[in-house]
Amino acid sequence: MRKLADLALPGSDRPLDLADLLNVLVEQGRLTQETAEQLSMLRRAATGETAKLHPLEFIAGQAPDDLNRPGKKLDQDSLSRWLAVEADQPFYRIDPLKINVAAVIPLMSFAFAQRHRILALELNEREVVIASAQPFVSSWEANLVHVLKREIKRVVANPADIQRYSVEFYRLARSVTGANASDQKNSAIGNFEQLLNLGSMGQEPDANDAHVVNIVDWLFQYAFEQRASDIHIEPRRESGSVRFRIDGVLHTVYQFPLQVAIAVVSRLKTLGRMNVAEKRKPQDGRIKTKSPQGNEIELRLSTLPTAFGEKMVMRIFDPDVLLRSFDQLGFSAEDQRRWQSMVHQPNGIVLVTGPTGSGKTTTLYTTLKQLATPEVNVCTIEDPIEMVEDSFNQMQVQHNIELDFAGGVRALMRQDPDIIMVGEIRDLETAEMAIQAALTGHLVLSTLHTNDAPSSVSRLIELGVPAYLIKATVLGVMAQRLVRTLCPHCKEPAPVDEDAWKELTKPWNAPLPTQAHRPVGCPECRDTGYRGRAGVYELMLLSDTVKPLVQADIDLNALRRQAYKEGMHSLRLSGAQKVAAGLTTIEEVLRVTPTSQQA
């Protein structure tokens, strides 16, 4: 059987020809002769941009059936992989998050990269990895070897990706260089050592500079595209680092010169209606924008003064998150039943606990959205308002005018509420106000920072809440964590490691699952094997048998034992159920959940 490499002429360039590609695909049984002839006719008739397309892009654009993979089409990814095999070159799937753009862009000019349709991807002491979709064209290699003084390792990549990321990377690099050049003269670096200069407006890099505007636009688009939940801009001594949190894990995206990072933060502060001149105090702001798909997306901004300048974190709130059902959040049928039994009581306190970023707010918003019918008045007090939602009344804590949680709840009580959501119980005063509200016939939902559900009772006692009031008001507590879920496109069945399973389910004896899966990695999940997150939950109802154990000198183990008897599953056991259902892995559950306490 003929290979494509047989057509290459040694010592001279041979660009890919559509006719050659089609002939080899037909010979290898990937295409029918009839389809190949149709594609040839279409190419001859093509004009404008279509006529200039790379042969692989042209074939993929017509979406012919792949005879080797029944039910699937010949797409760009599969054709590029095929070309790599035919050319005896490695295939490289370009993941922009794994490319050090700042290091590879200076290796060649944009004009050179465009002319030869190549893109530098990796760089080390010895070699440069360069992607091309023309594996039999090599005239450019000698020039580059001469200039770079390094060996060239060729790889084949998707031609559309090479074109797209070439434009993106060089445009970004141009904006960064332009911003840096214009800010060089204003070199007031916001270091700790220069704290007195921080508030000086005269030395502020220009946040309205066109280059900076371009960088911020790119940052947003890129974050939405990569499904990021948070954007971190962190000043370091020499540079500014940009990181995205995707599915709970941080990825470094770009290293800006420090001046540019400062200008980008200033631009974002302007957009978020924050005080640009104030750099010594933490600030909060928000931006509303649109994704390329036209969805309105809200971003919550938070700044923090650090040793080298202002650090900014933007949390991205996709409105789709608000509209998720309990099934989509990861609630099992039993979890849902227990949770609904708590939140449908006419009065009392329901607590959600867990660390920052464990999805507490999303759970509460989903619940409130369900409870906020036209017949009830739902009021919230938050610090700050996470997501603006028009089906309930939201109030923000403002410490500058002495409006704290406790004062807010006091004010809300005069607003004839049915359901109150308190962002967080941090002190005795807020806890007392929440209890007052629950005692006077309101349902109060709130969050608390504890490791698991039973320890929230001891936390309230530590704050100074009398045990009899906890018994009288608290309906139940839910602890939660977020685990990454396996990518549905590429996960595959796998046996379970018995020791790891015992570690996960101890002190209980659970049978080994038969439906477990393992991560593989594909273009859909950027080769991580995981896509999206789901919650694991630990729900403790304060029933009549649990309440007597709530004492000033509380025995947490006895409380936990009783809760287990009444059907509470620990976080790890809840995670083990998801492993058994083939939704996540043991490693992932062990990574995010605390050890199950001995019952």
N, C-alpha and C positions, 0 to 999 in steps of 0.2 A: 504493500500500500504506500502510495506516495505521501511524503511529508512536505510541508510548506518550505522547510529549510532547503530542500533539494532544488528549489527554484532560485535560491539566492546565488548571486554571482560572486565568487571570491575576489576580494580586492577592489570591488566597486559597489556603489550604492544601488540598492534596488528597492524603491518605495513599494509599499503594498498595493497590489492591483486587485480591484474587485473581482475580475474574471478569474484570476488565480485562486483567490480565497474560495469563491463559489465552487470551482472545480474540485478543490481538495475536500471541501465540506460534503460535496455530493459523493465523491469516492469513498469517504469515511462513513457514509450512511447517515450524516447528520441532517442533510437536506435532500429533497426530491429534485430530480432534473427539471421538472416543470416549474417548481418554485424558483430555482436558480435562474431559469430563463426569464421569468417574470421580473425578478430583481434586476437583472441586466437591462431589460427594456426600460424599467422605471428610472434607472440611473442615467441611461442615455437621454431620456426625456427631461431629466431634472435640470432646473435652472437656479440661478441665484445662490443662496446660502446652502441649499440642499446639495447642489453639485460640488460644493467645496468640502462636504462632510468627509471625515475619515471613513474608509470602507466598513469598519466595524460598526461605527455609529449609524451608517446608512442601513446596514443589514438589521441591526437591532431596532431601528426606527420603524421598519416594516413588520416587526414582531412575527417572523415565521415560526412554525412549530419545530421544536427540537426532537428529531426522531429517536435520539438516544435517551431522552428523558420524557416519556409519554406524559402528555398533559401540561408540559412546560414549554415556554418560548425560548428562542435564542435571544437572550438579552445581552447588554454590554458586558456585564460581569462575567457571564459564562463564556462569551466570545473572547474576552481578554485573557481569561484563564487558559482557554484553548490555544490562543496565539502564543502564550508564554511556553506552553508544552511544545508547540510546533517549532518554536525558535530556539529551544533549549536554553531559555533564560528564566530566572525565577519570576513568579508573579508577585506583585506588590499591591496590596489594597491600601490606597492613601487614606490614612486617618489623620486629619489635621491636628487632632489633640496630641498626637505622638511626634509631631514634627517641630523641631526647634527652628521656627521661621526666621528669627533674628540671626541665626548662625548660617543658614543655607542660602538666604537670598543674596548676600554680597558675592557669592561665588561666580555668578555670571549676570550679565545685563538682561533686562526684560526683553530687549530686541533680539538678543541671541537666543534666549529661551523660546521666544515665540517663533522665530524663524525656523528653528529645528524641532519645535514641538516637544521640548524636553523640560524636566523639572528636577532640580536637586532636592533630595529628600533627607539624606543623612550624611554626616561628616565625622571622620575621626582622623587620627594622626596619619594613617596609612592610605585610606581610600575615601572616595565620595560615591555614594549611591545615587544613581541618576535614573529617573523613570522616562521611558519613551514608549510610544505606541507604534514606532517604526523600527522593529528589531534588526532589519537588514540594511539600515542606513547608519554608517559609522564615520562619515567624513568629518564630523564635528569633534570626534574624540581626541584627535592629535592636538588640536588647538587648546582644548581644555586641560589635557595632561601637561602641556607645556606651561600654561598659566598657573594651574593649581599645584603643580609639583606633587601630585598624588595619583594613585591608580584610580581607574574608573570601574566601578562595579555596575553593570547594566541590569535593569529590571524592566519588566513589561507592566504597564498599568493601564487602567481604563482611559481611553483618549479624552473622553468628556471630563473626567476628573482632573487630568493633567491641565487641560485648558482652563477649567473653572478655577482650580487652586492657584495656577500661575497668576491669573488676573487678580484674584483675591489677595494672595500673599504679597505681590509686588505693589498693589495699591495701598495695602496697609503699611508696608515698609516705607513707601514714599510719604505717606501721611505722618508716620512716626519721625522720619528724618526731617521733614518740613517743620513739624511742631518743635522738634528739638533744636533746630537751627534758629527758629524765631524766639525760642525761650532761653537760648544760651546766654544772651546778654542780661537776662533777669535771673541770674543763677542763685537766688536765695533758696537754698536747700532747707527743707523743713525739718532739720535734725533736732534732736534733743538739746544738743550743745548750743543751738541758736534759738532757743525758745523765745527770746525777747523779740525776735524779728517776725515771729509767726503771724501776728495780726496785721502786718504792714501791707496795705493794699498796693502800694507803689511797686512792690517787687513781685506781685502775683503774675504768673504766666497767664497769657490771655486765653481765657476759657472759651471765648467766642471765635477763636481762630478757626479757619475753615478745616485745617488739618485735624484739629482736636474734635471738631464736630463729626468729621468722617470716622475717626477712630471710635467715638461713642456709638455712632450708628452701626458700625461693624460689630462692635461688642454685643449690642442688643440682638442683632439678627443672628449672630453666631450662637449666642446663648439659647435663643428660642429653638434654633435648628438642632442643637445638640441635646435638647431636653434638659437643660440645666435647671436646678431649683434655686441655686444661689450663685452670685458672682462676687468674688473676693478680689479687691484691689489692695495690695499690701506693699507699703514702701519699705525698701531695704536700704542699706548704707549706700550702695552704688546704683541700684536700679529699682524699678517697681514691678512687682510680680502680679500677674492676673491668673486667677484659678477659678475653675467652675466646679461646683458640686453636682455630679450626675449620679443619680441612684444612690445617694448617700456617700459617695466617695469623691474626694477632691482630685482634680486633674490640673496640672499646670498648663496654661494655654499660651502665654506670651510673657516675655520680659521686656518692659519698656525702660528707656532711660528715665532716671528719677524725675527730671523736669517734666517729661511728658505725662508720667503717672500723676504728678501734682496737678497739671493742667486738666487731665481727664477727670480727676476727683472734683476740681473746681467747676467744671462744666456740669457734672452730675448734680452738684450741690445747687447750682443755678436752676437746673431743670426741676429739682425737688423742692424749690422755694425755701432753701435753707440759707442761713447767714454765711455768705462766702468768706467774710473777713474773720469770723470766729473759728479758730482752729484749736483752741485749748479745751473746749467743752464738747462732750459727745452730743450729737444732734440726730434727730429723726426727720425723715421726709418721705414723700411718695411721688411716684411718677406714673402716669397712665399712658400707655402706648398701644400701638397695633402691631400684631405679628404680620408677616408677609401674607398669611392666609386670610387676614382681615379680622382675626379675633382680638377683642380688647384685652390687653394684659396689664395687670397692675404690678408695680414694683415697689417694695418697701425699702427705703434707704436707711442705713445706720452708719454714723461715723464714729471713730474712736481715735483720740490722740495717742500716738505711739512714739517711741524714741526717735524714729526717722521721719515722722510726718503723720498725716492722717490716713488711717486705714478705713476703707469703706466696704461694707457688705450690702449687696442688694438681694433681697429675697424676691423671687419671681412667683407671682400668684396667677396661675392660669385659671380663668373662671370655670373651666371644665372640672377643676378639682372640687369646686363647691357643689357641683351638680352630681357628684358621684353617689351611687347607692351604697348601702352597707355591704352588699356582696362585693362590690368593686374595692371597697376599703380593706377587705380581707376578713370580714366577720363570718364565722361559721353559723349554721342555723341555731345552734345552742347559744352561742355568744349573743346573737341578735335577740333571741327570746329573753335572755336575762337582762340585756341592756334596755330593751323596750319596757320590761316590767319595772325598771328603775325610773326611766324618764317619763313614764306616763302616770306617775303618782301626782296627786294634786299639790302636795307640798313636801319639803325636805331638801337635803343637799346631796347632790351627786358629784363625785370628784373623779377627775381624770388625772393620772400621774405618769411621770416619765421625764427623761432629760430633754433639753432643747433639741428641736428637730426630730422628735419622735412621732409627730403627727397628731398631737393633742388638739391643736386648734382646728385642724381639718375635721377630726371626729366631732368636735363640738359644733362647728358650723353645719356639718351635714345633719346633725341631730336637730339643731335649732331650725334649720330650713324646713325640716319635716314637721316640727312642732308649731311653726309660725303660721297658723291658719288665720283667716280673717276674724275668727272669734276670740283670739287671745292677743294680749299685748306683750311682746317679747322685747326686753331692753338689755343692752350689754354695756359693760364698762371695761375698757381694755387699755393696755399700755404697750405699744400704740395699737390703734385699730388695725388688725391684720388685713382683712379684706372688707371692702365697703360693700354692703349688701342691703338692698332696699326693702327687703321683707321684714326687717326688724330695726329697732331704734338703737343706734350705736353712739356711745359717748367715750371720749378719750381722756385719760388721766393727764392732767397738766400740773406738774409740780410747781411751776413758776407762779401759779396763782393759788397754790395750796389745795388743788383739787386732786386728792389721792383716792385710792380704791374705797377706803372707808367712807370718806365724804361723798364720793360718787354713789355708793350704795344708799347712803342716807337720803340723798337727793332723789334717787330712783324710787325709793319707797313712797314718795309723795306723788309719783306719776301713775299710780294705779296699775302696777305691772302684774302679770300672771307668772311670767317666767323671767328670771334674771340670770344673766351670765356674767360672772366676775372673772376677769382675765386670769388672775392668779392670787392665791391666798399666801401672803408673804409674812404677815405679822398678826399679832393678837387682835388688834383693832379691826382689821378686815375680816378675820375669822368671826369675831363677835357680831359684826354687822350682818354677815352672811347667815349666821345662826338666828339673829333677830328676824331677818327676812323669812327664814324657813319656819320659824315659830309662829309668824303672823300669817301663815297660809300661802307662801309663795314657793315655787319650785326654783331652787338655785343650782346652777351648774358652774363648776369652777375647776381650776387646775392647781396642782400641788407638785412640788419637785421631790419625789421620793423614788426609791429603787423598785419597789413592788407594792402591791395593793395593801397587804396587812400593815406595812410599816407607815402608811399614811395616818393610821389611827394614832400611833405613838408620836408622829410628827405634830399632830394637832394638840396632843397632851403636852408635848414639849413647848409649843407656843403659849400654853397657859389656858387652853380650853378645858373646862371641867368635864370629867368623864360622863356625868349624867346628861349634859347638853349634847355630847356626841351621840349618845344612845338615842336621845329624843329627836335628833334632826337628820343625822347621816343615813341615807338610804342604801348607799353602796359605793364602792370604789372600783375604778377600772385602771389597771396599769397597762401601758402599751409600748411597743417598739416597732420599728419598721425594718423588715428584711427585704433584700433584693429578691425578686422573683425570676425564675428561669425564663429565658427567651423562648417563646412558644414555637419559633421558626426553626430552632436548631437543637433543642434539648433532646437527649436520647436516654432510653432506659439504662440503668446501671445497678449492679448489686450494692448493698449497703455494707459499709465497714462495721462489723459487729461491735468492736470496742468503742468506736465513736458513737454508735447508737446507744450503747449502755451509758456512756458519759452524758449524753444528751437527756436521757430519760430517767437517770437515777434520781431519787431512790425508788422509783417504780420499775416494775418489770413489764416492759411493753414488747409485744411480738415484733420481730423484724418485718419491715414493710416489703411489699412485693412490687409496688408501683413507683418506687423511687427513680429519680432521673438525675443526670449530671449535666453541667454546662459544657457546651462545645465551642460556640463562637461562630458568628456569621455576619454579613454586612449589616443586617437589621439591628444587631446589638453591639456593633463596633468591635466584634471579636471578644467581648467580655464573657459572653454566655448568659448574661443577665439583662433583663429589660423591665424597667418599672419596679415599684415596691408595693408591698402589702403589709398590713398590720398583723402583729401577734398580740393577743389580749389575755389579760388575767382579770376576771371579774369576781369581785367578792360582794355578796349581798349581806347587809347587816340584818340577819334574820333574828327571830326571837331567841334562838339557841346561841347565836354569836354574841348578842348584846351583853349578856351577863359577864363575858370575858373582858369587856372594855372597862378597865379600872385605872386608877391613877398610877399604880405600880403594875402596869400591863405585862402579861406574859405573852410575848409575840408568838412563840412556838405553839402555845396552847390555842391561840386565836387562829393561827395558820392551819393547825391540825383540824380544828372544827370546820373551817372554811373548805378545806379539801374534802371533808366528809360530806359537805353539802353541795359538792359538784364543782368547786373552783378548780380550774386547771392552771398550773404555773405557766409563766411565759415560755419556758423551755418545752413544756409539754404541748402547749398550743403551737409552738414552732414545729415540734415533732409531727403533729398532725398534718402540717403543711408539707413536711418532707415526705410523709407517707402518701400524700395525695399527688406527689410529683411536681409541687409548685416551687420549692426552693431546695437548698442543700443543707446538710448537717453543719458544715463549716460556717455557712452564713448565719444560721441560728445561734451557734456558739459564739460568733463574733459580736452579736448585738445584745444578747440576753444575759442577765445575771444568773449565777448558779442557783438551782432550785434548793431551797432550804429544806433540811430534813424535817419531815412531818412527824 
